[in-house]
Amino acid sequence: MKVLISGAGIGGLSAALCLLHHGCEVAICERAEKLDDIGAGIQLPPNAMRVFAALGLDGALTARAFKPTALEARMGRSGRQLFTIPLEDAAAQPRWGAPYLHIHRADYIAVLEAALRAKAPDALHLGAEVNGYSQTEDAVNAHLADGRTLSGDALIAADGIHSRIQGQMLGPQQPRFTGNMAWRATVPMPLLEQKSAADKPRPTACVWMGPGRHCVTYQLRGGALANFVGVVECDETLGGTYEAAESWAARGTPAQAIADFKDWHPTLTGLLTEATELYRWALFDRKPLPKWVDGRVALLGDAAHPMLPFMAQGAAMAVEDAWAVARALTNSLTGKNGAPQNIEPALTAYQHQRHARTARVQAGSRANAKTFHRRSRVSQIGTYAPMWLVDKLAPALIYQSQDWLYGYDVTYDVAYDKIEAGS
């Protein structure tokens, strides 16, 4: 079976590796001329690491990553801790089956690209933008911007929130501006050495919450970099297209960032003061898509279920999708001549398996935006005081509240096995 993939981001590269693992041939098209050092930090949670363990890549990713000691929440101004989920002891990894890591996106991509080139040296086609597709009874064709056409048994669209393939499948989608602007920056830890221990970024994944805004800090590259992501509610009017407004390449100024987090904890203002490159982009929300599959074509990752970043699960959901679609396709029936059959039912089974879980994460991400940004004293007490009490009196409940997310193993999904058996 030959599978075409549009997009060589985390989702596309993961899909290629999962398909190769399951015995497929792949061709992956990426419009960029090279896979650059773009983006910043990404949280690599246990539910994604289970897939990479199955692929034999967990060691390579761990070597390039940072392993936090805990997940925690704090108040943005005072720094008061609301709860903590320790990760460095024996409690978390056996419970969730894999470690929780932080990794720079460029390092993440580099590991996946190296693995792909080792397994299939000619599979990655750079400078190859897929503009659309067509289908026959027994094949799908990917039409490239340079006039070439590639043919295969299935086509996976991992081309992100501005997916050309999604646009052809479903027509134009109208995203809604959430009123939130996001910031990101990385700062070398040596620049923060003069800070007191209490004011340095902690070796944790820490969310800092406050009225109308929040931020997340963690370390990267073995503790060499500090990563900052902030989100601020605003009432500004956006100019230009939404594609430009939500571009990760859009820049902001230090003065803007420092003003947005004025009077917040010195850990945060200190990071922003030392940042030399700050990126600022708009956050848009999108309604759940009515379908992900059109014949031999399926959407994956942000092309299928774009989500806000408030659960740090966008990339992880794409990795889960990658394993699920690979297994669905390779478990489809084959004809007497060895030609793959039942591609559309297999892709529909993939959508059926993944839809409820990704929709739950999408909804949780929207809800977290409200949780993180409580404005009134009453709403803060009603939300944050119970977190603090549970952390002090029944910390096991905090672990349990995350089990559905981090403990999920897409490489062994009973629900999928039932679909496969027709029950």
N, C-alpha and C positions, 0 to 999 in steps of 0.2 A: 504494500500500500504506500502510495506517495502522497504526502500531505504538504500543501503549500501554507506558509505562514507570512502574514503581513505585519511587520514591526519586530525590531530586535531590541526591545526594552526587556525588563525583567520578565514580564509575562510571555513574550514571544520566545526568548531564549529558553525559559523554563519549559515551555510547550515543546520546543524542538528537542530538548534533552529527554523529556518524558516520552515523547514519541519514539525516539531512537532506542531508549531503554526497553520499550515494548515491541521493538522489531520493525518499526516503520522507516521508510525513506523520507527525508524532509528537504525542503528548499525554503529558506527564510529570506525575505526581501526587506531591506531597510533603506529608507530614502537618504539617510545621512551617508557621507563618504567615509566616515570612520566613527567608531563609538567613543566619543570624547569623555573627558573628565568633567561631567556636568552633574548638577544636582548637589545635594548635601547628604545629611545623615538619613538613614532609614532604620526603623526598628524591625528586627528580624525575629519574629516570635516563634514559640515552639510549634505551632500548627503548620507554619511554613517549613521549619527545620526538619519536620518528619519526612517531608517530600525529599529534601536534599540528603537526608540520611539514607533513604531508599535508593537514591541515585549515586551514593558514595561521595558526595560533595560536602558533607558536613564538616569534615576536617579542614578542607581548603577554605571554607567560609569562616570557620572559627579562627583560623590563623590570621585572617585579615580584619577581624572584628574586635569589638570591646564587649566584655561580659559584665553587665551591671550587677551590683550587689543587691539591688532591690528595685521594685516599682513603688513610687510614693507620690503623695499629693500634699501640697503645701499652700498656704495663703500667700498671695502674690506680694503683698506689702510687708507683712510681719515675718514671713517665712515659717510660721507655725505649722508643724506637721499635722496633717489630718489622719493619714493612715500610711502604712508601709506593708509591702508584700516582699519579704526577704527572698532572694534568689540564690544567695551564695551558699546556703546550707543544703542539707539533704532533702528539704521539704518539696521544693518546686520542681526540680528536674525529673525525679521519678514520678511525681504526680502528673506532669504534663508530657513526659516522655522524651523531651528534647530541651536544650538550653534556650534561653532568651538572650539575644545578641543585639548589638548596635553595629551598623556597618555603613561606611560611606558608599553612596550609590555607585560611584566609579569603581570601587573595589568589588562590589557585588557583581556589576556587569563584567568586570575583568575575569572573575572566576568562572562565570557562566560562559563567556566567550571562549576562554581557553579550553574548557571542557568540551564545548561544541566543536572547536577546531580539531581537538584530539580525536574525537569520535567520527566526525564527518568533515574533513578539511574543506570540501567544496560546497558545503551546504549554505553558507552565509553569503548573500549577494548584497554588497553595499552599493550605494548610489542607485538603488532600484526601488522606486516609489510605485506602489500599487494604487492605481486610480479607480479601478472597478473590476467587475467580474462578469462572466457569463457561464451558462451551464448547458450541458447536453445530457442525454439520458445516462451516459456512463462516465462523465468527466466534468471537471470545473476548470475554467480558464481564468487566470489572473492577468489583467491587462495593465502593463506598466506605462509610466509616463513617457518613456523613451520609445514607445511603439512596440516593444517586445511583448510576447504572450507566453506565459508558463502554464502548463497543464498538469493536473493531478487528480487524485481521487477525492480530495477534500481540501477546503480552504479555511484556515483559522485566522480571524481578524484580531490581532493583538496590537492594533495601531492607535490605541489611546482614546482620549475623550473627544478628539476631533476626527474620529475614524471615518475615512472615505467609504469603507465597506458598509459600516453602519448606516451612513447617509443614503447609500443606494438601496439598502435593504428596507429601511424604515422611513426615509424622507427626512427633511430637516427637523432637528430637535431644537426647541427653544429653552435654553437654560435660564434659571432665575438667579439674579444676583442676591446673595444672602445678606448683604450689608456688612460683610466681614472682609477685611483685608489681612493677608498673611505676610509675615516677615520670615526670612531665614538668613542665617549667617553661620560661618564657622570661624573659630579663633584658635590659633596655636596656644596650647596650654602654657608654654613658657612665658607668654606675654601676661599671664595672670599670676605668675609666681609671687609677685609682691603683695597679692591679696592675702588677707587673713584666712585661716582654714575654714572659718564659717562663711566666708564670702566667695570661695572658689566653687566652681561647678562640682557637684557631688558625683561620685561614681555610681549614680543611679539613673533610672528613667524617671524624671521628676516633672509633674505637671503643677504649675503655679496658677492659682485661680483668683479672680477678682472681678469687680464690677465692669461688665462690658468688654472684658478681655481676658486672655490667659496666655501662657507660654509653656513650652516644654524644653528642658535642658537634659543633655546627656553627653557622654564622651565617645570618641571614635578613635580608630587606628591605635589600639592599645593604650589609649589615654593621651595620645599626642595632640588631639584636637578636641575642642569643646563645640558642641552643636547647639544652636538656638533656633527655635521655631516659635513665633508669636502670632496671635490672631487678635485683631482689634475691631470692634464694631464701629462703623462710621456712617455718616450720612452724605458722603460725597457722591457727585454724579460722574459716572464713568463715561469717558469719551472713546470713540473708535469702536472697533469690533470686540465682542466678548473673547474671541480667540486671542487677541492681543492683550486684553486686560488680564486674562488668567495665565499668561505665559510665565513660566518659571524664570525666564531671562529678564523680566522687567526689573528695573533698578529702583531703589529707594535711597534716601539720604540718611546719614547718621542723625542729623538734627530731627528728622521726622520720627525715627525709631525711638530716640531718647525721649522725645516729647510724648510719644504714645505710652511709654512705661515710666513716666516721671513719678518719683516717690515710691517706686517699687523696690524690692529687696536689692541690696548691693550686688548680689550674685548676678542679677539680670542687668542692672545698669552698668556694671563693670564689664560684662561681656559686650554690650552694645558700644561702649566707649572704645573698646579695643578693636572692634570689627572694621576692616578696611573695605569689605565688599558686602553690601546689604541688598537683598532682593525683596521686592514687595509686589504682590499680585492679588487679584480679586478672587474670591471663592464663590463659585456658582454651584447651585444645586440643580439636579435633573430628576424628573419623574422616572419611576421604574419603567423599563422598556417592555412593550407588550410581547415581544419575542426576541430570541437570540439566534434563531436558526432559519435559514432559507435554503431548502434542498441540501446541497453538499457544502454549504457555507455556515460557519458558526462564529459568534462573537465571543471574546474572552477578555477578562480583566476590565479595565476602564471602558473599553468599547461596549461591554455588556452591562456593567453595573457600576458606573462612576459613583464614587462616594466621597463625602467630605472627610477631612483628615483627622477627625476627632477621636478615632479609635486606633489610629496608626495601623490599619489593616488593609489598605488598598493594594499594596504589592503582595501581601500574604494571600489575599483572596485570588489574585491572578495566579499565584503559584499553585494553590489548591485546584483552581480551574484547569491548569496545565495537566496535572496528573489525571484528573477526572475525564477530560476530553480524550487524552491518550488511551486510557483504559477503555473508554466507551467505543472508540473507533477500532481498537485492536480486538475487541470482543464481538464486533459485528461479524455476521456470517460471511463466509466466502463461497463463491460458486465453484462448480466442478473444474473450471479452468484456472482457479486460483484468484480470479478477479474479485475485489472487494464488492460486497453487496450490502444492502440495507444501511447505507451511509446515513440517510436522513433519519431513520428511526434511532440509530445510534447517537446522533447528535441531539435529537430530541430527548433521549434518555439522559444525556449529559446536562441539558438545560433543566430537566425535571429534578435531577439530583442536586443541582447547585442553586436553584432559584431561591428556595426558602431561606437557606443559610445566608446567602449574600444580601437578600432583602432585610434580614434581621440585623446584619452589620450596618447596612445603609441607615436603617431606622435608629440604631444605637448611636451612630455617629451624629445624626441630627440632634438626638436627645442630649448628647454630651455637650454640645454647644451651649445649650441652656443651662446645664448643670455647672459648667465651668464659669459662666458669666453672670451668676446671680448678682443682682444690683442692690436690693434692699436688705437691711439688716435682718428683717423677719425671714425673708426667703433664704438668706445665707444660713441663719441658725437652723431653719427647718431642713436644709439640705446637708450642711457640713457637720452639724453637731452629731447626727446619727452616725456619720462616717467615723468620727473621732471615737464615739462610744463603742462601736463594734470593734474597732481596732484595739481598744483597751480591754474589752470584756470578752469578745468572742472572735479572735483573729482568724480562726479556721473558716468562719463564714465568708471572709474576704477571698480566700482561696477558692471556696466553693462557687462564689459568684462569677469567677473567671473560667471555671472548668469547661463550660460549653464552648468557649472561644479558643482557649489555648490547649485544651486537652483533646480537641478533635483531631482525628487521624484520617485524612482523606485517602491514604494508601490502603486502609481497610475500613470501608464504609458499608455497614450492614444495609442501610437504605438502598445503596446502589446495587448490592447483591440481590436484593428483592426485586428491583426494577429489571435486572438482568435475567432473573428467573421468571419474570412475567407475573409475579404475585402482586 
